[in-house]
Amino acid sequence: MNIPFTGGCACGAIRYECNAEPIVMFNCHCRDCQRISGGGFAPVVYVPLKAFRFTKGSLHYYGTPSLAGGP
């Protein structure tokens, strides 16, 4: 993996940079991730907080209910 790596949200409002290797990587198969990716899963990457920084935009959060009824 090339370090640093960059990315952002689908609409382009948020951009970020990370200068460390991921702690863990996996695929999420929840319905939200399936909708966003247009496939059966979305890749997820956990990185050290100190190595991560936003280069554009500010975050907004939202919640969706799970099939089990929780957030």
N, C-alpha and C positions, 0 to 999 in steps of 0.2 A: 504494500500500500504506500502510495506517495504521501509524504508528510511535508508541509501542512496540506490539509484538504479543505475544500470549501463546499458550500451548498446553500439551500434555502427552501422556502415554501413554494408551492405550485404556482401561486399568483405572482411571485417575485417581490413581494413587499418586505420579506425578511431574508437576509443573507447572513451567513456565518462563516467562521474560519476556525479550524482546530489544528493545533500544532503538536498533537500526541497520538499515538496509536490507540485504537478502541480498546476498551476494557472487555467488552463482549459484543457480539453481533448475533442477531437472530431474525427470524421472519415472524411477523404478527399476522394471524389469520382472522382477526375480528372483522365484523361487517363494515365498520368505518374504514379500516385499512383496505379492505377489498374494494370498496367504493372509490376511495381516493386513488388507489393504484390502477384500477381497472382490471385487476387480476385476482388471483386467489390469495395473495398476501402482500404485505409491504415490508421491506427491510427496515430493521431498527438497529441503531448503533448507540451504545453507551460509551461516553468519553469522560475523562477527568474534567471536572468543572473548571479548574484553574487553567486548563489548556484550551478552553472554549471561549469564543467571544463573538458578539454580534457586530457585524460591519454595516448593517442597514436595517432600519425599521425598529418597531417595538412590538413586544408580544401581547397577544390577547388570548384568553383561555375560554374554552367552552366545555361543557360536559354533555355526555350522552348516556342514556340509561343502558345497562347491560341486559341481556336476555334473562338474567337471574334477578333483575330488578334493582341492582345497585348502580352506582355511578361508573 
